[in-house]
Amino acid sequence: MNLIEYLLGVQDEKVFEKIESTIQKSIKETKPSDIVFTKQDLLSRAEFANKQIKKGHVITQKELEKQSKNW
């Protein structure tokens, strides 16, 4: 079972809040210099992005800015 499937199955709100809190703490502690992508990582991400664009799974800059206010 992958993480997303697991999270979708979480029914206990307290468990979900604890998971979310742990993730948020980790994000705050991560510095840009801690994030390293290999050449293959970058190529895979670009290929995925191109597939999403071809499928029409895109949003406008305005929509992105609206969504980012909730981050």
N, CA, C and O atoms as a printed pandas DataFrame, in Angstrom:
     atom_number atom_name residue_name chain_id  residue_number  x_coord  y_coord  z_coord
0              1         N          MET        A               1    0.855   -1.178    0.000
1              2        CA          MET        A               1    0.000    0.000    0.000
2              3         C          MET        A               1    0.895    1.233    0.000
3              4         O          MET        A               1    1.854    1.316    0.768
4              5         N          ASN        A               2    0.576    2.184   -0.861
5              6        CA          ASN        A               2    1.412    3.381   -0.863
6              7         C          ASN        A               2    0.857    4.420    0.114
7              8         O          ASN        A               2   -0.252    4.272    0.627
8              9         N          LEU        A               3    1.612    5.431    0.355
9             10        CA          LEU        A               3    1.280    6.435    1.361
10            11         C          LEU        A               3   -0.055    7.120    1.083
11            12         O          LEU        A               3   -0.852    7.325    1.998
12            13         N          ILE        A               4   -0.295    7.468   -0.159
13            14        CA          ILE        A               4   -1.541    8.161   -0.493
14            15         C          ILE        A               4   -2.749    7.282   -0.185
15            16         O          ILE        A               4   -3.737    7.752    0.379
16            17         N          GLU        A               5   -2.668    6.013   -0.552
17            18        CA          GLU        A               5   -3.767    5.098   -0.249
18            19         C          GLU        A               5   -3.966    4.985    1.258
19            20         O          GLU        A               5   -5.101    4.942    1.735
20            21         N          TYR        A               6   -2.886    4.938    1.995
21            22        CA          TYR        A               6   -2.976    4.860    3.449
22            23         C          TYR        A               6   -3.663    6.099    4.015
23            24         O          TYR        A               6   -4.571    5.992    4.839
24            25         N          LEU        A               7   -3.226    7.268    3.570
25            26        CA          LEU        A               7   -3.800    8.509    4.077
26            27         C          LEU        A               7   -5.286    8.623    3.744
27            28         O          LEU        A               7   -6.071    9.134    4.543
28            29         N          LEU        A               8   -5.665    8.146    2.563
29            30        CA          LEU        A               8   -7.078    8.178    2.194
30            31         C          LEU        A               8   -7.919    7.300    3.112
31            32         O          LEU        A               8   -9.106    7.555    3.314
32            33         N          GLY        A               9   -7.299    6.270    3.664
33            34        CA          GLY        A               9   -8.015    5.350    4.536
34            35         C          GLY        A               9   -8.025    5.738    6.002
35            36         O          GLY        A               9   -8.700    5.088    6.801
36            37         N          VAL        A              10   -7.295    6.780    6.379
37            38        CA          VAL        A              10   -7.242    7.191    7.786
38            39         C          VAL        A              10   -8.610    7.742    8.193
39            40         O          VAL        A              10   -9.116    8.691    7.593
40            41         N          GLN        A              11   -9.193    7.134    9.216
41            42        CA          GLN        A              11  -10.512    7.549    9.698
42            43         C          GLN        A              11  -10.431    8.351   10.995
43            44         O          GLN        A              11  -11.320    9.150   11.289
44            45         N          ASP        A              12   -9.385    8.142   11.757
45            46        CA          ASP        A              12   -9.234    8.801   13.056
46            47         C          ASP        A              12   -8.641   10.191   12.852
47            48         O          ASP        A              12   -7.505   10.332   12.399
48            49         N          GLU        A              13   -9.416   11.210   13.188
49            50        CA          GLU        A              13   -8.994   12.592   12.983
50            51         C          GLU        A              13   -7.718   12.922   13.754
51            52         O          GLU        A              13   -6.877   13.671   13.258
52            53         N          LYS        A              14   -7.564   12.378   14.950
53            54        CA          LYS        A              14   -6.364   12.650   15.749
54            55         C          LYS        A              14   -5.114   12.078   15.084
55            56         O          LYS        A              14   -4.054   12.703   15.101
56            57         N          VAL        A              15   -5.243   10.892   14.502
57            58        CA          VAL        A              15   -4.111   10.280   13.791
58            59         C          VAL        A              15   -3.750   11.134   12.596
59            60         O          VAL        A              15   -2.576   11.410   12.352
60            61         N          PHE        A              16   -4.766   11.555   11.845
61            62        CA          PHE        A              16   -4.519   12.375   10.666
62            63         C          PHE        A              16   -3.861   13.702   11.055
63            64         O          PHE        A              16   -2.941   14.153   10.371
64            65         N          GLU        A              17   -4.315   14.329   12.135
65            66        CA          GLU        A              17   -3.720   15.588   12.590
66            67         C          GLU        A              17   -2.262   15.397   12.994
67            68         O          GLU        A              17   -1.423   16.261   12.738
68            69         N          LYS        A              18   -1.963   14.266   13.626
69            70        CA          LYS        A              18   -0.582   13.996   14.033
70            71         C          LYS        A              18    0.310   13.814   12.799
71            72         O          LYS        A              18    1.429   14.326   12.756
72            73         N          ILE        A              19   -0.188   13.086   11.806
73            74        CA          ILE        A              19    0.563   12.893   10.562
74            75         C          ILE        A              19    0.799   14.241    9.895
75            76         O          ILE        A              19    1.916   14.551    9.478
76            77         N          GLU        A              20   -0.250   15.034    9.799
77            78        CA          GLU        A              20   -0.149   16.342    9.156
78            79         C          GLU        A              20    0.835   17.251    9.898
79            80         O          GLU        A              20    1.624   17.958    9.270
80            81         N          SER        A              21    0.789   17.232   11.217
81            82        CA          SER        A              21    1.697   18.037   12.023
82            83         C          SER        A              21    3.149   17.632   11.797
83            84         O          SER        A              21    4.030   18.484   11.681
84            85         N          THR        A              22    3.386   16.337   11.736
85            86        CA          THR        A              22    4.740   15.827   11.504
86            87         C          THR        A              22    5.257   16.266   10.138
87            88         O          THR        A              22    6.414   16.665   10.000
88            89         N          ILE        A              23    4.395   16.189    9.136
89            90        CA          ILE        A              23    4.784   16.600    7.783
90            91         C          ILE        A              23    5.092   18.093    7.762
91            92         O          ILE        A              23    6.108   18.510    7.206
92            93         N          GLN        A              24    4.222   18.897    8.365
93            94        CA          GLN        A              24    4.435   20.349    8.382
94            95         C          GLN        A              24    5.739   20.716    9.091
95            96         O          GLN        A              24    6.466   21.602    8.642
96            97         N          LYS        A              25    6.032   20.032   10.199
97            98        CA          LYS        A              25    7.277   20.292   10.927
98            99         C          LYS        A              25    8.483   19.963   10.051
99           100         O          LYS        A              25    9.460   20.711   10.014
100          101         N          SER        A              26    8.402   18.847    9.355
101          102        CA          SER        A              26    9.493   18.434    8.471
102          103         C          SER        A              26    9.706   19.450    7.353
103          104         O          SER        A              26   10.841   19.774    7.004
104          105         N          ILE        A              27    8.611   19.944    6.800
105          106        CA          ILE        A              27    8.701   20.933    5.720
106          107         C          ILE        A              27    9.376   22.206    6.220
107          108         O          ILE        A              27   10.226   22.770    5.532
108          109         N          LYS        A              28    9.002   22.657    7.407
109          110        CA          LYS        A              28    9.577   23.886    7.957
110          111         C          LYS        A              28   11.065   23.747    8.246
111          112         O          LYS        A              28   11.810   24.725    8.176
112          113         N          GLU        A              29   11.499   22.525    8.573
113          114        CA          GLU        A              29   12.900   22.301    8.921
114          115         C          GLU        A              29   13.780   22.028    7.700
115          116         O          GLU        A              29   15.006   22.024    7.805
116          117         N          THR        A              30   13.160   21.802    6.554
117          118        CA          THR        A              30   13.918   21.491    5.347
118          119         C          THR        A              30   14.403   22.775    4.688
119          120         O          THR        A              30   13.620   23.684    4.413
120          121         N          LYS        A              31   15.699   22.832    4.441
121          122        CA          LYS        A              31   16.298   23.979    3.768
122          123         C          LYS        A              31   16.451   23.649    2.283
123          124         O          LYS        A              31   16.602   22.481    1.923
124          125         N          PRO        A              32   16.413   24.657    1.425
125          126        CA          PRO        A              32   16.596   24.388   -0.008
126          127         C          PRO        A              32   17.860   23.586   -0.315
127          128         O          PRO        A              32   17.874   22.788   -1.252
128          129         N          SER        A              33   18.908   23.792    0.459
129          130        CA          SER        A              33   20.156   23.071    0.203
130          131         C          SER        A              33   20.031   21.579    0.552
131          132         O          SER        A              33   20.873   20.776    0.148
132          133         N          ASP        A              34   18.980   21.209    1.304
133          134        CA          ASP        A              34   18.756   19.802    1.659
134          135         C          ASP        A              34   18.091   19.016    0.523
135          136         O          ASP        A              34   18.083   17.785    0.531
136          137         N          ILE        A              35   17.539   19.734   -0.443
137          138        CA          ILE        A              35   16.806   19.090   -1.530
138          139         C          ILE        A              35   17.747   18.889   -2.707
139          140         O          ILE        A              35   18.245   19.850   -3.293
140          141         N          VAL        A              36   17.978   17.647   -3.039
141          142        CA          VAL        A              36   18.888   17.316   -4.134
142          143         C          VAL        A              36   18.163   16.417   -5.124
143          144         O          VAL        A              36   17.597   15.393   -4.742
144          145         N          PHE        A              37   18.181   16.798   -6.386
145          146        CA          PHE        A              37   17.582   15.994   -7.444
146          147         C          PHE        A              37   18.684   15.474   -8.355
147          148         O          PHE        A              37   19.611   16.203   -8.706
148          149         N          THR        A              38   18.572   14.210   -8.732
149          150        CA          THR        A              38   19.496   13.666   -9.720
150          151         C          THR        A              38   19.024   14.100  -11.102
151          152         O          THR        A              38   17.909   14.593  -11.268
152          153         N          LYS        A              39   19.884   13.909  -12.077
153          154        CA          LYS        A              39   19.508   14.223  -13.457
154          155         C          LYS        A              39   18.281   13.410  -13.842
155          156         O          LYS        A              39   17.373   13.929  -14.492
156          157         N          GLN        A              40   18.242   12.132  -13.446
157          158        CA          GLN        A              40   17.106   11.271  -13.774
158          159         C          GLN        A              40   15.830   11.758  -13.076
159          160         O          GLN        A              40   14.750   11.706  -13.663
160          161         N          ASP        A              41   15.946   12.228  -11.837
161          162        CA          ASP        A              41   14.789   12.793  -11.130
162          163         C          ASP        A              41   14.194   13.956  -11.927
163          164         O          ASP        A              41   12.983   14.031  -12.134
164          165         N          LEU        A              42   15.062   14.849  -12.362
165          166        CA          LEU        A              42   14.595   16.020  -13.098
166          167         C          LEU        A              42   13.963   15.631  -14.430
167          168         O          LEU        A              42   12.938   16.189  -14.822
168          169         N          LEU        A              43   14.573   14.678  -15.121
169          170        CA          LEU        A              43   14.005   14.221  -16.385
170          171         C          LEU        A              43   12.640   13.560  -16.167
171          172         O          LEU        A              43   11.711   13.788  -16.942
172          173         N          SER        A              44   12.518   12.758  -15.134
173          174        CA          SER        A              44   11.248   12.093  -14.831
174          175         C          SER        A              44   10.165   13.115  -14.500
175          176         O          SER        A              44    9.021   12.990  -14.938
176          177         N          ARG        A              45   10.537   14.113  -13.733
177          178        CA          ARG        A              45    9.566   15.152  -13.372
178          179         C          ARG        A              45    9.121   15.931  -14.611
179          180         O          ARG        A              45    7.944   16.264  -14.749
180          181         N          ALA        A              46   10.052   16.217  -15.498
181          182        CA          ALA        A              46    9.721   16.944  -16.727
182          183         C          ALA        A              46    8.818   16.104  -17.620
183          184         O          ALA        A              46    7.860   16.621  -18.195
184          185         N          GLU        A              47    9.114   14.814  -17.741
185          186        CA          GLU        A              47    8.271   13.926  -18.550
186          187         C          GLU        A              47    6.860   13.847  -17.978
187          188         O          GLU        A              47    5.881   13.895  -18.723
188          189         N          PHE        A              48    6.756   13.726  -16.659
189          190        CA          PHE        A              48    5.451   13.679  -16.013
190          191         C          PHE        A              48    4.683   14.974  -16.285
191          192         O          PHE        A              48    3.499   14.943  -16.619
192          193         N          ALA        A              49    5.364   16.104  -16.138
193          194        CA          ALA        A              49    4.725   17.403  -16.371
194          195         C          ALA        A              49    4.221   17.505  -17.813
195          196         O          ALA        A              49    3.114   17.987  -18.051
196          197         N          ASN        A              50    5.019   17.061  -18.759
197          198        CA          ASN        A              50    4.601   17.103  -20.158
198          199         C          ASN        A              50    3.368   16.241  -20.401
199          200         O          ASN        A              50    2.480   16.632  -21.159
200          201         N          LYS        A              51    3.303   15.076  -19.768
201          202        CA          LYS        A              51    2.124   14.207  -19.906
202          203         C          LYS        A              51    0.886   14.884  -19.323
203          204         O          LYS        A              51   -0.198   14.807  -19.901
204          205         N          GLN        A              52    1.050   15.547  -18.174
205          206        CA          GLN        A              52   -0.077   16.241  -17.551
206          207         C          GLN        A              52   -0.581   17.367  -18.458
207          208         O          GLN        A              52   -1.788   17.569  -18.592
208          209         N          ILE        A              53    0.340   18.090  -19.074
209          210        CA          ILE        A              53   -0.034   19.177  -19.978
210          211         C          ILE        A              53   -0.802   18.618  -21.165
211          212         O          ILE        A              53   -1.831   19.176  -21.547
212          213         N          LYS        A              54   -0.326   17.531  -21.754
213          214        CA          LYS        A              54   -1.004   16.920  -22.904
214          215         C          LYS        A              54   -2.403   16.439  -22.551
215          216         O          LYS        A              54   -3.297   16.453  -23.397
216          217         N          LYS        A              55   -2.600   16.012  -21.305
217          218        CA          LYS        A              55   -3.919   15.556  -20.843
218          219         C          LYS        A              55   -4.839   16.727  -20.503
219          220         O          LYS        A              55   -6.029   16.539  -20.253
220          221         N          GLY        A              56   -4.279   17.932  -20.494
221          222        CA          GLY        A              56   -5.071   19.103  -20.161
222          223         C          GLY        A              56   -5.187   19.353  -18.667
223          224         O          GLY        A              56   -6.027   20.138  -18.227
224          225         N          HIS        A              57   -4.351   18.693  -17.894
225          226        CA          HIS        A              57   -4.357   18.878  -16.439
226          227         C          HIS        A              57   -3.487   20.072  -16.082
227          228         O          HIS        A              57   -2.382   19.924  -15.560
228          229         N          VAL        A              58   -4.004   21.249  -16.370
229          230        CA          VAL        A              58   -3.281   22.489  -16.124
230          231         C          VAL        A              58   -4.201   23.486  -15.439
231          232         O          VAL        A              58   -5.423   23.346  -15.481
232          233         N          ILE        A              59   -3.608   24.493  -14.807
233          234        CA          ILE        A              59   -4.369   25.590  -14.222
234          235         C          ILE        A              59   -3.691   26.892  -14.605
235          236         O          ILE        A              59   -2.513   26.920  -14.962
236          237         N          THR        A              60   -4.457   27.968  -14.524
237          238        CA          THR        A              60   -3.897   29.274  -14.867
238          239         C          THR        A              60   -3.052   29.804  -13.715
239          240         O          THR        A              60   -3.131   29.307  -12.592
240          241         N          GLN        A              61   -2.255   30.803  -14.004
241          242        CA          GLN        A              61   -1.444   31.449  -12.971
242          243         C          GLN        A              61   -2.349   32.015  -11.883
243          244         O          GLN        A              61   -2.039   31.925  -10.695
244          245         N          LYS        A              62   -3.470   32.600  -12.302
245          246        CA          LYS        A              62   -4.414   33.188  -11.343
246          247         C          LYS        A              62   -4.979   32.112  -10.412
247          248         O          LYS        A              62   -5.089   32.330   -9.205
248          249         N          GLU        A              63   -5.337   30.947  -10.974
249          250        CA          GLU        A              63   -5.843   29.840  -10.160
250          251         C          GLU        A              63   -4.770   29.349   -9.181
251          252         O          GLU        A              63   -5.064   29.048   -8.025
252          253         N          LEU        A              64   -3.531   29.274   -9.658
253          254        CA          LEU        A              64   -2.424   28.835   -8.796
254          255         C          LEU        A              64   -2.233   29.806   -7.633
255          256         O          LEU        A              64   -2.050   29.385   -6.491
256          257         N          GLU        A              65   -2.275   31.081   -7.921
257          258        CA          GLU        A              65   -2.115   32.078   -6.868
258          259         C          GLU        A              65   -3.245   31.978   -5.844
259          260         O          GLU        A              65   -3.017   32.130   -4.644
260          261         N          LYS        A              66   -4.459   31.724   -6.320
261          262        CA          LYS        A              66   -5.596   31.569   -5.416
262          263         C          LYS        A              66   -5.405   30.338   -4.513
263          264         O          LYS        A              66   -5.635   30.394   -3.305
264          265         N          GLN        A              67   -4.980   29.231   -5.131
265          266        CA          GLN        A              67   -4.739   28.004   -4.360
266          267         C          GLN        A              67   -3.610   28.178   -3.345
267          268         O          GLN        A              67   -3.686   27.669   -2.227
268          269         N          SER        A              68   -2.577   28.892   -3.741
269          270        CA          SER        A              68   -1.395   29.020   -2.866
270          271         C          SER        A              68   -1.685   29.822   -1.606
271          272         O          SER        A              68   -0.939   29.730   -0.631
272          273         N          LYS        A              69   -2.748   30.600   -1.612
273          274        CA          LYS        A              69   -3.116   31.344   -0.402
274          275         C          LYS        A              69   -3.509   30.401    0.738
275          276         O          LYS        A              69   -3.450   30.779    1.908
276          277         N          ASN        A              70   -3.907   29.184    0.397
277          278        CA          ASN        A              70   -4.318   28.194    1.403
278          279         C          ASN        A              70   -3.184   27.283    1.852
279          280         O          ASN        A              70   -3.409   26.376    2.654
280          281         N          TRP        A              71   -1.972   27.505    1.354
281          282        CA          TRP        A              71   -0.845   26.640    1.719
282          283         C          TRP        A              71   -0.277   27.004    3.040
283          284         O          TRP        A              71    0.678   26.375    3.496
